């Protein structure tokens, strides 16, 4: 452990707090409040149709995907806290500026939502690597858990603060004027309290290679089987969460129409509490999943060194079972469907912090920012960048094949969403594959123990 951390034990904890609590809260605000400005600036409710809302989300995701590899490259070569702070300040400026865009320049507002992805990519690509260099083993698992705990917590608090600002001021623009203050505060906390640890400082027995070219880094990551399989598994999680966030609330509304507890809505945007309930469940299950995942992994490490990928695999396979049950019970019981959603999402979110910890175990410190960035890139590219649109296409194709009754609209969307459990099972298989190669890939990072010379007889 570095001497500075012994003499100043609060430094890593304060750094982790600065990275974990402030940033997700501020970065979640604008993304979660996006329907408010869209609905107001479009002059028409048709902008909130699922297809156009997917396009809006895709603008954000695509900008994130493009920027993440760039920040990964920079994060492995230059001062990370400066890059991170600059990304947060840029995000704050863009968010504040977007609150002054008039309705006549709606396209500029959508473009600004894309620029928000740049700030988020700097945060998600670099922050885990700083935590990885401040802590190791179980301490690192705990701090990564705190980091990922802040995402659902920040999402919930961001929604509450943004909504409160909108109600108090009577104008949704003020929601976008509160979040930049939080962003600037977070960036300042990073500059003041977060140290720039030497790469690999916490991993005393890990090989620290000299800086290599980007092509060399990519070749090494492509040959790292644990990294590749865990990245594919992460994409499976992203696929399911992206599709669920878009379509599950509508599926539950259609289920209530079939049960005749609600009337069919003929408008593009309907008043429903299902979206709010689903959002609250997602926040709570995110918190529970990260806590349970970290605790379970720490216990299982006492039994097996492959605990990290095995816990992820079992949780995903269990999640697939309960997500399948959603489509079985939704026709008869909405409460039963919510129970299955709660359990399924909790199991699905178990692997958030563990996946990041797996990466820290199998990737050398001088490549971790690039590895985190391309794992995020892969997760979005193969996951939530296209899954909502794919589910919508399948549902529409099934609806056109038969009579357009309320029952068939409900069933067709359910059949389309059934693709998600199969993808989740595939992700669980990828984690099992990760477990096969995990120890070998981890040992490649550790200095070989010198053999004690034997005395000649």
Secondary structure, 3 states (H helix, E strand, C coil): CCHHHHHCCHHHHHHHHHHHHHHHHHHHHHHHCHHHHHHHHCCCHHHHCHHHHHHHHHHHHHHHHHHHHHHHHHHCCCCHHHHHHHHHHHHHHHHHHHCCCCHHHHHHHHHHHHHHHHHHHHHHHHHHHHHHHHCCHHHHHHHHHHHHHHHHHHHHHHHHHHHHHHHHHCCCHHHHHHHHHHHHHHHHHHHHHCCCCCCCCCCCCECCCCCCCHHHHHHHHHHCHHHHHHHHHHHHHHHHHHHHHHHHHHHHHHHHHHCCCCCCCCCCCCCCCHHHHHHHHHHHHHHHHHHHHHHHHHHHCCCCCCHHHHHHHHHHHHHHHHHHHHHHHCCCCHHHHHHHHHHHHHHHHHHHHHHHHHHHHHCCHHHHHHHHHHHHHHHHHHCCCCHHHHHHHHHHHHHHHCCCCHHHHHHHHHHHHCHHHHHHHHHHHHHHHHHHHHHHHHHCCECCCCCCCCCCC
